[in-house]
Amino acid sequence: MSAEYGLVTDEYVPNPGYPRAGGGGGGGGGEGAPLLQPGGGSGAPVTFTQIEHVAVTTPVTTQPSLIHIGGEAVDTHRFEFPGWVPPAELKFETLEPVDRDSLHHPSKGCLNEVYATAICGNDLTSSVFYVVGVTASMSGQLSPFCLLLAGAVLYLFKSVYGEAGSAIPLNGGAYNLLLNTTTKSIASLAACLTLLSYVATAVVSATECAQYASNLMPFIDVYWGTIVILFFFCVLSILGITESAIVAVGIFVVHLVSMVFLILVAGVYGLQNPSIMADNLREPLKYDWPLSLVFGFCVAMLGVTGYETPSNYIEEQKKGVYPRTLFNTWLIVFLLNPILSIVCMGALDLNTLEAHHRDVLAKVAYDAGGKHFGLWISADAALVLAGAVLTAFVGVNGLVRRLALDRCLPQILLAENRLRRTNHLIPILFFVACTLLFVVLNGHVRSLASVYTLAFLCVMALYAFGTMMLKYKRGRIRRSIKATWPTCFAALAAVLVAIIGNVVLSPSTLIAFFLYFLAAALIMLIVFERVRLLKWFLYFVSQGSDSTQDRFGGVTQMAMDKIRSQKVVFFAKNDNLEVLSKAVNYVQNNELTKWLKVVYVYEDLNDPMIKAIAENLRVVDRCFPKVVIDLVLVQGTFTPELVAQVSQRVGVPRNFMFIACPGERFPFDVADFGGIRLITH
């Protein structure tokens, strides 16, 4: 007998609860309207049909695995994919048109090179206020070489970050890279580390900014000043990234001008007092010179913190801007930090450098240029540290938005305000988290500063690892920048040395790091494993009284069913059974869903691949009885517009759509598809 959803045998019955779009027209849904091409012209319509799962009348004895279909909880074991269905038995419909302007978020591509460089540069160059003094106290006269070595390592990461960003230009940084090359669990680990580094950046930078401001204006209270600074940049982030970028540019320009003047003034002072440099060169090192160089390099890596930030707002940067942002920020750090180290050693003896390691540049400015110049540099320090707080808000907004889209965090975070079309809940909750942490620490953020170092270095290590996985598992995808294997290995080795060195220098840092990391990971774990937690809760409810079961049992079961009812889509290129099996296995192991729609885009309805895919999916369906599988057939060409049309029709967000790794001749960037994910070779 035949059913509405395809050809079925006597042992199957159609599923009456399967959701369909309303309206008449062919194909059981949709209005059958012709597709209007962007720009107003009419083009060839894109047709859509499905070979859907059917219900099995034979009862099953396995433990139920429920999802919601048509508002009713059903057991996934009671459905099977029917296999090949002749076209005559299928119903076709025409997909609704989509507006090309609606394919991406309004903020996409709004940042030019200056804006993008300034946002990252404020965070990156703010570290110069403490890295020069810390490196000098550790390695003495070798500190300029240590800072040069850190700049050389950053040059390696310029190509590492560049390859990852050009291959998969989506927000999320290390999380997005690992999500497309490894598993969602590993990617979530990187997300926790990145979030931890942003929280530490915001709190520590705001505290230091308030401290500098208090030194300039004693009536400012450091405690409340920190909270006010965090609140100000929260409001600025809600206004939008363009407004934030304008403020960032102003801060960045003032900072660079101030540093140039400091180099000139301190350089002249050093030439007028050559004995200071001569005495510093004769000072004995704390350790043997190889160890001094290694330890100096380890702490000098503090001077490159924030370099990963552009990858968390890469979608907001115009096409081609991201590589130039990486180059600009690298060049500034590579030149600025060693030169400032040299002029500081020409203006202050090493003992003074060590004693004033937290405000060494202000001390140099005061001694070399007088009181007013010292106040100027102190004001600049407060300003650029405020810029680092802004960078943290911008970076966390892009990362958390991506995490919410992937259901690693609650999707309520994606709520947009009508006025500015920004995700206002993200900066608000980030402000609340930072403020609560600051209050709990009672303003003593020293432990948080040490945690930030390890968190940032771990993110860099994961980025190097992710790029190597990208080369190995996604080698066919087109990219404009390629890092060599030796570059990736050297970058990873250098960061691992820096991590080990910082732990050796301060073992207590490791304990503090794990405590903060576990707190961040616990939040992510609760969201990521919420179905498993609900299962445990349901078990304990089942052991209770009848009234307890009546009160909590049904509600808990419905919550679990609803979470697992999120559909996901995989676009199949051909009938490769291994790829189809990998796709279903990935969904089962990494997503909370039990419902997969496999989409095949064809040009001719007589394409023999349609039948081959249908038959292979029938095999795969029986290998994965807990997953409900449908085959969606779309006549057209695989483009970002078609993907958006399918997303609109089946009700699946594009970040829950997956493809196999495209080849170098693929005419689109992955980012053009609005968050589509790579999950197989």
N, C-alpha and C positions, 0 to 999 in steps of 0.2 A: 504494500500500500504506500501511497505517497503522502507526505505531510507538507504543511505550509513552509517548513524550514528546509526542505530538501527531500531527497529520496530516502526512505527508511524501510526496514524490513518489518515482518510481523512482530518481532520481539521488541520493537521500539514503539513509543507513542510520542506525539509532539509535546513540547513543554508549553502549556498554556500561559504560564506566568512570565515568559521571557519578555523583557521590556522592549517596546518598539516606539519609535517617534510617532506622534499623531499625524493625522492628515491622510488624504487619499493618495492618488497617484500610484504608479507602479512600484512594486518592491517593498510593500509592507512598511512604509514610512517615508517621510519627506514630502515636499510639495511638488517635486519633479520640475523645479525651475531651472532654466538653462544657466550655465556658469557664465558669469560676467567677468571678463578679464579685467585686471586693474587698469584704470584709465577710462573705463566706461564702454569699451568695445566689447562686442559679444564674440565668443570663441566656441570651440567644440566642447560640448558638455562632458563632464567626468561622471561616469556611471559607477554604481556601487551595488554590491549584492553580498550576501553572506551564506555560507554553509554552516549552520549553527548546531550546537550540541542538542541531543535529544534525550528524553528521559527513558531509563531502563525500567521495564515493569517487573523484572526479576528482583526480589528483595535482596539486599546485601546485608551481611552480618558483621562487616567491619565497623570500627568505631566511627561515628559520623564526623564529617569534615564539612562544616556548614558555611554557606555564604548567603547573601540576600539577593534574590532575583525577583524583580517585580514587587518588592516590599515584603516578600515572604522568605523565611529561612528554609533553605533546601540543602540536601546532602550532596556534595560534589561526587560521591561514589555512585550516585544514581543517574549520572549522565555520561554519555559517550559521544565521541565525534563520529558522525555517520560515514565519513569517507567521501568518495567521489560522487557528485550529483550532476547529472546532465544539465546543460544550460536551459533546456526546455522546462525543467522542473524548478528553476530558480526565478525569483522576482527581482527586477532591477529598478533602481531609482536614480535620480540625478542629484548629485551633491549640491548643497547650497554654496553660493559664492562666498569668498572671503575678501576682506579689504586688506590689501598688501600693507597698508600703514598700521594695521592692527596686529601684524605678525610678531612684533617685538615691543618691549616696554618703551614708553616715551623717552626714557633717559638713555637709550642705546645710542652710542656714537656721538655723545654731546660734548666730549672732552677733547680738546686739541692737545698738541704736544706740551705747550706751556702749562696748561692746567694739570695734566696728568703728571708731569715732572714735579710740579710744586707740591701736589698732595703727598707724593712719596718722599720728595726731598726734605720736607720739614721733619718727618720722622727720622729719616736716615741721617741728616746732618745735625739733628739735635743731640745725638750721642757724642759729638765732638767735645761738648762741655765737660764730660767726665772721662772719656776714653783716653784723652791725652795724658791726664794726670795719673790715671790708674796704670796705664802702660809704662809710663816713666818710673813709677814706684816699683814696678815688677822687673823691668829689664834695663833701667838706667839709660845710658847713652845709646843702647841698641834699640830704643823705642821707635825711632823713625823707620828702621828696617822692619820691625814687627808690624807697624801700620802699613808699610808697603806690601809686606807679605799678605796681610789680610785683604788689601786691595787686589792683589794678584789672584787670591782665591775667589774674590767677588767677580773678577773677570771670567773665571771658569763658570761661575753660576750665571753670568750674563747669557751665555749660550745654552746652558741647561734650562733656565727659565724661558729663554726665547724659543727653544724647540717645543717645549710643552705648550706654551701659549699660542704659537703659530699653528700647531696641530689641532688643539682643542681650545679655541678662544672663548671659553665660558668662565663666568665668575666662579669663585670657590677655591682658587689656588691649589694647594696640595690636595685638598679634599676632592676637587673636581678631577684632577689628574689621576689620583688613585682609584676614584670611582669608575673611571673609564678604562682602567688597566688591571685592577685587582678586584677585590670584593668590597661590598659596602661596609663591612665591619672594619677593614683596614682603613678605608677612606674616612670613616667616622673617627678613628683614632687620630688621624691628621687634623680633622676638624676640631677635636677637643684641644689639641696642642695649640692650634691657631687661635681659637677663642681665648684660651688662657693667656697667650702672648698679647692679645689685644686688650684684655682686661688689665693685665699688668702694665701695659703701655699707657693706657688711659689714666689709671690711678697714680702710678709713679710720676708720670709727666705732669699731671695736674698738681700733684703735691709739690714737686720741685718748682713748678711755675709759680705757685702761691708763695713758696719760700723766697724766691727771688723778688717777687712783687712786694713781699713784706719787708725785705731788706731795703728796698727803694722807698717804700711808704709804710712806715712802722704801724700805722693805724689799721692796716689790713691784717685780719686774723687768718693764720695759715689754715686752720681746720675748716672754717666756713668758706674761706676763699677757694679751697679745693673743690668743695661741693658746688659753689657758684660757677666755677670754670666748667665742670662736668655738665651742669645744667645748661649753660650757654651753648655749648657745642651740641648738646642734645637737640635744642630748639633749632639750631642752624642746620642740622642733619634732616630734621623734619621739613624744613623749607626746600631742600633739594640739593643734589650734588653740584649743580652749576653754581649756586650761591656759595656753597662751601668751597668750591674751587677758586672763586674770585678772592675770598678771604685768604685762602692758602697761598695764592700768588703774591698777594701783598706781603704776607709774613715772610715768604721765601726770598723775595727781592731784598727786603730790609736786612734779612739775615746774611745773605751773600755779600751785600755791600759792607756790612759791619765786619765780616770776617776779612775782607780784602783790606779794609783800613787797619784792622788789628795786625795783619801780617806786615803791612808797611811800617806801622809805628813801632811794633816790637822788633822788626828787622833792623830798623835804624838804631833803636836802642841797643840791640845786641852788637852792632858794628861799633858803636861808641863805647861799649864796655866788653871788649873781647875776652877779658879775664874770666868772665862768668862761664862762657862756653869752654874755655881752656880748663878751668877747674872741674867742670862737669865731665869732661872727657877723661880726666885723671881719676875720677871716683871709681873705687872698686865695685864690681858687680856683686849682687846678692848671691848668685849661683855661678857655676861655671858657664862660660859663654853659650855653649849649645843649649843648656837647660834654660838659661835666661832668655834665649831667643824663642824657645818653644813656649815657655810660660808667658812671655810677652805677647807672642802671637795669639795664644788662647784668650787672653783678656782683650787683645786688640780686636777680636771678632765682635766685641760689643759695638765697635764703630760701624758695623755694617747691618745692625739690626733694623728691620723695616724694609729690606730690599725685596721681600716677597709680596709687599702690599699691592703693587700694580696688578698682580694676577688676580686679586680679589675684586677689582673693578675694571677688568679688561673689556667687558661688554660695553661699558660706558665710554671707552676710548674710541676715537675714530679709527677707521681701517688704516693700518700701517703705523699707528702712533706707538703701540706697545713696545716694539723693539727699540725705538728711539728713546722712549722713557727709560728703559733699562740701561741704554748706553749713557744717557745724560747723567743719571744718578750715579752710575759707576764712576764716570770720569770725575765728577765733583768730589766724591769720597776719596778716590785714588790720589787726587792732587791735594785736596784740602787737609786731610788728617796728617800726613807726613810733614807737610810744610809748616802747619801750626805746631807740630811737635818740635821741629827744629828751632823755630823762633822762640818758643817757650823755653827751651833749654838755653837759648842765648840771652834770655831776660831774667831767669830765676835759677838758683842753684837747685840741685836734685832734692835736697832735704826740704826746701820750700815747696817744690813741685809735689812731693809726696804729702806734705802737711795740708796742702790746699788742693788735693786731687778732685774734690767735688766742685770747686769754683775756680779752677786754675786759670781759665781765660780771663775772668774778671780781675784776678790778682795781677796777671801780666799786664792787662790794660791799665790798671791803677798805677803800677810801678813805672810802666813805660810811657804812659800818656797822661797821667794825672788823675785826679779824683773824678772830674766830669767824664772823661773817657771811660773810666772804670764803671761809672753809673750807666753810661751808654751801653756797654757790653752786657752789663747785668740786665738792663731792660730788654736787650736783644735776646738774651737767654730765656727770659720769661716769655717773650713773644714766640720764639721758635718751639719752646716746650709746649706752649698752647697749641701750636700747629701740629705737634705730634699727637695731642689729644684728638684733634680734628681728624687726623689720618686714621686713628683707631676707630672712630665712629664711621668713617667712610668704608674702611675695610670690613668691619664687622657687619655693616648693612648688606654688602654684597654677599658675604659668606652665609649669614643667617638666612637671607632670602633663598639662597640655593638649598640650604639644608631643609627649610620649611617646604619648598617645592618637592623635595625628595622624601618628605614625610619622616625625616630624621628629627624634626622638631615640629611642634604643633602648627597646623596650617593657618590658625588664626593670626599668626604673625604676618601673613601676607595681606592683611586688611589694608586698604588704601584710603587716605583721606581725599575727599572730593576736591578740595581746594588745590592741592599741590601734586596729587597723584603719587605720593610717596608712601612707603610702608612705615607709618608713624610708630607702630608698636615696637618695632625693632630698636630704634634709638632710645625710646622711653624705657624699655625693659633693660637695655644695656646700661643706661644711666642709673637705674634702680640697683642693678647688680653691682656696679662699680661703687656706688655710694654706700650700699650695705657692707661691702667688703672693707671699704675705708673706715666705716664706723666700727665694725667688729675689730679691726686692727688698731682702733683708737688713734689713727693717724700715723702709726709706726709702720712704714711700708718697706723697710730694709729687706725683710724676708721675701716680699713680693718682687723686689728688684732682682734678687738673685734667681728667683724662679723664672723670671722673664728671660734671662740669658739662656738657661737650659731649654726652655720651651721653644724659643726662636731657633736655636741650633738644631733641635730635634726636627722642627719643621723643614729646615734646610736639608737635613739628611734624608727625610722622607721624600722631599722633592727630587733629590738626585736619584734615589731609588726608583721613584715613579717614572722619571724620564728614561731610565734604563729599561723598565718594564714597557714603556711606550715604544722604545726602539725594537724590543724583542717581540711583543705581542701585537703591536699596531704599526708595524714597520711600513705598511703599504699606504698609510694615510699621508696626504700631501701636507708639506710643511715648508715654510720659507727659510727657516733657520734649522741647522742640524749641528748638534754637539757630537763630537767624536766619542767613541767608547773610552779612550784614555782620559779625555776631559771629564767624563762622568765619574769614572773611578777615582781620579785625582780629587775632584770636588768632594765626593763622598768621604774619602780618606781624610782630607783636611778637616772637614767638619767633625768627624769622629774623634780626631786628635784634639780638637778644640773642646768637645764635650768631656772627654776623659781628663784633659788638663784642668778644666774648671772644677770638676768634681774633686780632683786631687788637691787643688788649691783651697777648696772650701767644701769638705765632705758633708757638713751640715746642710748645704744647699740641696743635696740629693733628697734628704728627708723632707724638707719643705716642698720641694718640687713634686714629689709623689703625693703628698697630702693635698696640694692644690689640684694636681692632675686627677686624682681619684674623685675629688668633689665634682670636677667638670665632667669626667667620664660617667659618673653615676647618673647625672641628669640625662646625658645622651643615652645611656643604657636603658633607663626607664622608658624613654620614648621608643627606642629601637626594639626593645623586647616586651612591649606592652601586652602583646597577645599572650606570650608565655606567662607573664605576671598575672594576667587575668585568668589564665587556666589554673594557676596555683590557687588564686583566690577562690575560684569556683569550686575547686576540690575541697577546700576547707569549709566553704559554705555548705557543700553537700554532706559534710559530717555533722552539721549542726541540727538544730530543731527544725520542724516543718515551717514554723513562722519565719525563721531566718532564711530558709530556702525560698519561701514565697516572696520575701522582701527583696533579696539580693540575687537569687539564682537567675531569674528571667532577664533582669536588667543587664547582668554581667554577660550572659550568653548573647544577648542582642548586641552589646558593645563589641564583642569579639567578632560576631558575624559581619557587622558593618565594616570593621577595619579590614577584614579579609575579602570584602566584596569589591574593592578597588580594582577595576580592570586595568590591564597593561597590554601594550601592543608591541609585536615584533614584526618588522618588515622583512619578509623573506625574499632573497634575490633569486633563489632556485630551489630545487627539491633536495638539496644535500641533507641526507638524514642525520649526519653527525652534527651539522650546524643547528638543525631544528631541535635535536635532542639537547645540545648544549644550551640553547636559548631557554627551553623549558626548565632545564636543571638550574640555570642561573636564576630564573624567576622564583623557583621554589626555595632556593637557598638564601636569596638576598632580599626578596620582597615579601611583604605580609599578605599578598593577594593569593587567591586560588583561581583566578579567572584570566586567561590569556587569549588574546585575539591575534592570530597570525594574518598579516596583510600581504597580499601579493598584487603588485601593480603590473598590469599586462597591457598590450596594445591590441592584440587580436584575440577574440574569444575562443578561437580554435587552437590557441597556444597549447601544445601538449604538456607544458610544464604545470598547467593548472591541475590536470588529473594526477600527475606524478606527485605534486605537493599534497594534494588531498589524501592520496593513498598512504604516503609516508606519515602524514599527521595522524592518520588512524592508528598506525603502529606506535607512534610516540605517545598518543593519548592512552593507549593501554599500558604503556610502561610507567605512566605518571597518573595513576587513578585519582589522586587528590586534586588534580588541576583540571578545570573545565576549559576546553579548547574550542575555539571557533576559527573558521577560515573566512577572511574578508577578501573579496575580489574587487579590485578597483581598476577600471579601464582608464588609462591616462599615462602621464609621464611623471616619474618620481621627482618632484620639485618641492621646495618649502611651502608653496601655496597648496599643493595637493596634501601634504602632511597636515597642514592646518585644517583643511576641509575634512579629512578623516578624523582628526582630533575632535572637531566640532560635532561630527555625526555620531561617533561612538561614545562621546562623552569621556574621553581620556586625555588628560593634560599631556602636552608634548614631552615633558620631562619624564613621563612614564611610557615613552615610546622608545624602542630599542632597534638598533640596526647592527649588522656585522660591519667589520672594519672596511671602509671604502678604499678603493685604489687611488693612485696618484692622478689618474685621469678623471676622477670624479669632479664634475664641474662646480660643485658648491663647497663652501666651508661648513664644518659641522655646526658652527654658531648660527648659520642661516636658518636652521631648522628649529630654533627656539628652545634648545635644551635637550634635544634627542641624545640618547646615550649609546656608546659603543660597548657591546658585551661579548662578542666572539671575534675570532680571527677573521 
